[in-house]
Amino acid sequence: MPAKKKVDHAKLIKLVESGTPQSEIMKAFKFSTATQFKTHYLSALIESGKAPKIKTGRTSSKTSPANEVFVSKRGSVILSKGLIESMGLSEGDKFTVRKTKAGISLKKIA
């Protein structure tokens, strides 16, 4: 795997903001693809605080109690009211259930 290219983010932002054509910027920074250019530009914007950091779906934080569910004596899966509301679910919604590599998947039936 090649090492990540070192880029002067301030210079990159300045060139884009000044209206320099993409082809010239790519040549100046030796970017081989437009995707490489755009990726570095987005990183520069995030680093400079001009764009918010992108939150990913993967977090290492502990599960909050509001997201915990349990199985009752009768075999029912119990979800908290807060979790149901946050997911936009309502009484009477139906789902298909299947086992996945990650755990359990619920798919709402239209």
PyMOL commands that set and color helices and strands:
alter all, ss='L'
color gray80, all
select helices_A, chain A and resi 9-17+22-29+34-48+65-67+81-86
alter helices_A, ss='H'
color red, helices_A
select strands_A, chain A and resi 70-71+77-78+95-99+104-108
alter strands_A, ss='S'
color yellow, strands_A
deselect
rebuild
show_as cartoon
